[in-house]
Amino acid sequence: MSKTILLAGGTGLIGKRLQVLLRKKGYSVRLLTRNPKNKGEYGWNPLQNKIDDEALHGVDAIVNLAGEGIADGRWTAERKRLLVRSRVESARVLREALQRVGAYPEVYVSASAQGLYGDTGEEIIYEDHPPGRQGFMPECCVAWETAAETVAALGIRTVVLRIGIVLAREGGALAEIIKPLRLGAGGYFADGKAWWSWIHRDDLCAMCLWAIENPQAAGAYNAVAPHPVRNIELVKATAKAMKQPALFAPAPAFVLKLALGEMAAVILNSNRLSAEKILAAGFHFTYPQLEPALEEIFKSKTVEVQ
């Protein structure tokens, strides 16, 4: 009998692909969604304290990717509250529902983000590095991971993935890099020297599977490929993979801060994360190097401006 996975946040860039890979491996997948329409979909709205408890019966694992998009709007005070609440409340609603149902899954996998560390410059960052002391992202990620710890406190094996820059043509940072490149302009940020810790979307989904299937996996892991690159290198490698000639020019930091406000930190911060812990735990990357990862993403595909 196949195991049942409950997926929260299954309609986003990562969740859509994860659904496909889970089903390919023979798992039964249930989705938590605000608008359930199909078989296997269950209603919930964490911000309204609502969830269909039926979704939790007989579940072997929960993967929680839920949360409002970090870059989907300017960081007003209200927006920042929503970004934190959407993450914290999703874990709280799941935890309380599990307690009501009284049947706990084997494992709870929660997203987090490399933003926990703040701007760390040239330093190589391991999982025991303390959270950043300045900026919104460390504050958000601390609240996010604290919420996951309340699920772990129920005695459920819990894995927290501190996700770097997810590479996929359909969205995220790569889709934004593609847009000017299609016009022959390669835009990098500030001096382009900030470290970007990245991961191919399929490797991230495989990491979720690994967390489910590996009973020794627990705690926090940097969910990034073993070889981070500088921002300018990623832009140039993307142009090469697209076979797109381009002129490369910087977007000055002060312009980005004027345009994006506090959210500019997401692209200006330097994060050189180590993947040593998850490698030592036995995870295998299909795309450890940037160029092959990008080649796979753009292979025989038409790149369109979103």
ChimeraX attribute file (.defattr): number of C-alpha atoms within 10 A of each C-alpha:
attribute: neighborCount
match mode: 1-to-1
recipient: residues
	/A:1	6
	/A:2	10
	/A:3	12
	/A:4	20
	/A:5	26
	/A:6	26
	/A:7	24
	/A:8	24
	/A:9	20
	/A:10	22
	/A:11	17
	/A:12	15
	/A:13	17
	/A:14	20
	/A:15	21
	/A:16	13
	/A:17	16
	/A:18	24
	/A:19	20
	/A:20	13
	/A:21	16
	/A:22	18
	/A:23	12
	/A:24	10
	/A:25	10
	/A:26	12
	/A:27	16
	/A:28	18
	/A:29	22
	/A:30	21
	/A:31	24
	/A:32	24
	/A:33	19
	/A:34	14
	/A:35	11
	/A:36	13
	/A:37	10
	/A:38	8
	/A:39	8
	/A:40	13
	/A:41	19
	/A:42	22
	/A:43	17
	/A:44	23
	/A:45	17
	/A:46	20
	/A:47	14
	/A:48	9
	/A:49	13
	/A:50	15
	/A:51	21
	/A:52	13
	/A:53	16
	/A:54	12
	/A:55	21
	/A:56	26
	/A:57	15
	/A:58	15
	/A:59	20
	/A:60	19
	/A:61	25
	/A:62	24
	/A:63	26
	/A:64	24
	/A:65	21
	/A:66	24
	/A:67	21
	/A:68	17
	/A:69	12
	/A:70	16
	/A:71	14
	/A:72	8
	/A:73	12
	/A:74	16
	/A:75	19
	/A:76	12
	/A:77	8
	/A:78	9
	/A:79	15
	/A:80	17
	/A:81	12
	/A:82	18
	/A:83	19
	/A:84	21
	/A:85	19
	/A:86	18
	/A:87	27
	/A:88	24
	/A:89	20
	/A:90	26
	/A:91	26
	/A:92	17
	/A:93	19
	/A:94	22
	/A:95	20
	/A:96	15
	/A:97	20
	/A:98	18
	/A:99	13
	/A:100	11
	/A:101	15
	/A:102	11
	/A:103	14
	/A:104	22
	/A:105	20
	/A:106	16
	/A:107	26
	/A:108	25
	/A:109	25
	/A:110	26
	/A:111	22
	/A:112	26
	/A:113	21
	/A:114	28
	/A:115	26
	/A:116	25
	/A:117	27
	/A:118	23
	/A:119	24
	/A:120	17
	/A:121	14
	/A:122	13
	/A:123	13
	/A:124	12
	/A:125	18
	/A:126	16
	/A:127	18
	/A:128	8
	/A:129	10
	/A:130	12
	/A:131	17
	/A:132	18
	/A:133	13
	/A:134	11
	/A:135	16
	/A:136	19
	/A:137	27
	/A:138	21
	/A:139	18
	/A:140	22
	/A:141	25
	/A:142	20
	/A:143	18
	/A:144	27
	/A:145	22
	/A:146	14
	/A:147	19
	/A:148	27
	/A:149	18
	/A:150	15
	/A:151	24
	/A:152	18
	/A:153	11
	/A:154	13
	/A:155	12
	/A:156	17
	/A:157	21
	/A:158	27
	/A:159	23
	/A:160	26
	/A:161	24
	/A:162	22
	/A:163	21
	/A:164	24
	/A:165	22
	/A:166	23
	/A:167	24
	/A:168	21
	/A:169	23
	/A:170	15
	/A:171	15
	/A:172	16
	/A:173	16
	/A:174	18
	/A:175	17
	/A:176	15
	/A:177	21
	/A:178	25
	/A:179	17
	/A:180	14
	/A:181	22
	/A:182	17
	/A:183	13
	/A:184	15
	/A:185	18
	/A:186	24
	/A:187	23
	/A:188	24
	/A:189	20
	/A:190	19
	/A:191	15
	/A:192	21
	/A:193	17
	/A:194	24
	/A:195	26
	/A:196	26
	/A:197	26
	/A:198	28
	/A:199	26
	/A:200	26
	/A:201	22
	/A:202	20
	/A:203	22
	/A:204	24
	/A:205	20
	/A:206	19
	/A:207	20
	/A:208	21
	/A:209	17
	/A:210	15
	/A:211	24
	/A:212	24
	/A:213	13
	/A:214	13
	/A:215	11
	/A:216	11
	/A:217	20
	/A:218	18
	/A:219	15
	/A:220	20
	/A:221	24
	/A:222	24
	/A:223	29
	/A:224	30
	/A:225	28
	/A:226	22
	/A:227	17
	/A:228	24
	/A:229	19
	/A:230	18
	/A:231	23
	/A:232	23
	/A:233	18
	/A:234	22
	/A:235	20
	/A:236	21
	/A:237	17
	/A:238	24
	/A:239	23
	/A:240	15
	/A:241	17
	/A:242	20
	/A:243	10
	/A:244	17
	/A:245	15
	/A:246	17
	/A:247	13
	/A:248	16
	/A:249	15
	/A:250	13
	/A:251	15
	/A:252	13
	/A:253	16
	/A:254	12
	/A:255	13
	/A:256	18
	/A:257	14
	/A:258	10
	/A:259	12
	/A:260	16
	/A:261	14
	/A:262	16
	/A:263	20
	/A:264	20
	/A:265	19
	/A:266	18
	/A:267	18
	/A:268	22
	/A:269	17
	/A:270	24
	/A:271	26
	/A:272	27
	/A:273	28
	/A:274	22
	/A:275	22
	/A:276	16
	/A:277	15
	/A:278	19
	/A:279	14
	/A:280	9
	/A:281	12
	/A:282	12
	/A:283	18
	/A:284	14
	/A:285	19
	/A:286	13
	/A:287	19
	/A:288	19
	/A:289	17
	/A:290	21
	/A:291	15
	/A:292	15
	/A:293	21
	/A:294	23
	/A:295	15
	/A:296	14
	/A:297	20
	/A:298	17
	/A:299	11
	/A:300	8
	/A:301	10
	/A:302	9
	/A:303	16
	/A:304	11
	/A:305	15
	/A:306	10
